[in-house]
């Protein structure tokens, strides 16, 4: 695992130049803003945390409450209240697990799946518009770079400043 400190220094010792860090921070911030604007125009009004839950359920298909809470990094009681709101909105279905009828699994309802599909279409349109303004060579380089960047920031790969010391303690 390669952890990165707050100064852009990885455990492997290769320092990222401040201008590269600043450029990436700006690009990600701008992209996140455009991404969030795409979320705001949905017919169904849902909060950002509800959208995160919908996305998690879409990724996993079915998940239990503990799994959803872990995915969202919230306590199970908060996840339960969130599921109550999603169920009331018709976006989520709770049902008994096939293997253990005592366990409840969560999945998107058809309406939740429609919401996720609309969200995906809107976000992809934002990305397609941005890519249409780039040259083919730039798009190819961006793809290579994003794939490598994605592997570098995979869950558990990036540490917050001081986190390495806490993990080892």
N, C-alpha and C positions, 0 to 999 in steps of 0.2 A: 504494500500500500504506500502511496506517495501522498503525504500530507503537505499542505501549503500553509506557510505562515502569513501573517498580515502584511508582511513586507514584500510578498511575491517570491519568496525564497522557498524552494521545495526541499524536502529532505535529501534529495539527490544532489543539491547544491547549485543547481542552475537557476540563477536569478532572472526573473522576467523584468524587462525594462519598464520603468514607470509609464512611459508613453504607450506601450502595448497594453498594460493593465488599464490605463485610462481610456484607451480607444475601445477595448472590449467592454468595459463598464458602461460607456456611453451607448455602444451598439445594443447591449443587452437591455439597458434601461429604456431606450427608444423602442425596441422590439416589444418589450413587456407592456409599454404604454399602448402601442398599436394593438397588441393581443387583447388587452383589457377592454379597449374600446369596442372590439368585435364582440366581446361578451355582453356589453351593455345594450346592444340592440335586439336582444332575443325577445321573442313574444312573451315567453314565460319569464316572470320576474323572480329571479333567485339571487341570493347573496353570493359573494365570492366563495365563502366556505361551503355553501351548498353546491356550487359548481365544482369545487374540488372533490366533494363526495361523489357527485355524478360521474366525474372523470375517473375516479378510483373504481367505482362500480363497473363502469364501461370497460376499464382495463382488465379487471379480474373476473367479470361475469357474475360470480357469486362470491360472497365473503361473509364471514360472521362479524358480529359487532366488534369483538376485540381486534380482528384484522383490520377493519375499517378505522377504528380508533388509532391503531398503530400507524396506518398509512397516512392519516391526517395529523398525526402527532398531537392527539388530544386524549383526555381521559375517557374511559368508556361511558360514564354518565353524560358527558357532553356529546359524545357520538350518538348516544341513545336519543337525546333531545333533538339532535339534528335529524336523525332518522324519523322521529315523530313528525317533524315539519315537512320532510320530503314525502312521507307517506300521506300526510294530509293534503299535500299539493298534487297527489296522484303520480309522483315520479318514482316511487320506490315500492317494492313489494317485499314483505317479510313472510317467510314460510319455513316449515320444519325441514331440517336437513334430511336427505334421503338415508344417509348412513346412521344417523342418531337423531331420532325424533325429538329429543330434548333440546337439541341445538337449533337455533334460529339462523337462517341464512338470509342475506339481503341481496336483492338484485334490482335492476332497473325495471320499471314497468314499461309497457309499450310507449307511453307518453314520455317517460324518462329517456328512452332510447331515441325518440324523435327529437327531444331537446338536445341530446348529445350529438346527434347527426347534424342538427342546425348549427350548433356551436362549432363543430368540426368544419363545416362548409364555410362559415363566416371567417374562421381563423385561417383556413387555407387560402381564402380569397385575399386576405391581408398579405400573406406570404407571397402568393402568386403576383400580386401587384408590385411588391418590392422587388422580386426577382426579375420581373419584366423590365425593370429600369436598369438592370445590370447587363454587362456583356456576357456572352457565353463562357469566355475564359474566366471571368470573375466568378461566375456561378459554379464552375467546376472546381476552382480553388476553394471557394467557400464551402462546398460540399465536403471536400477532403478535410479541410480545417475543422468544420463542425463535427464530423465523425470522430476525429481525434480528440477534440475538446470534450465531446460527449463521453468518450471513454475515460478521460482524465477526471471528469467531475461526477462519475458514476457514484451512486450512494455509497457512503463510507470512505470515499477517496479523498475528500477535501475536509480539512480540519479548520475550525475557527481558531483565531489566534489564542494560544494558550491551551487548546484542547488536547494536544499531544501530551502535555504534562499531566493533565487530569486523567487521561486514559491509562497512563502508566502507573498512576498512584494506587 
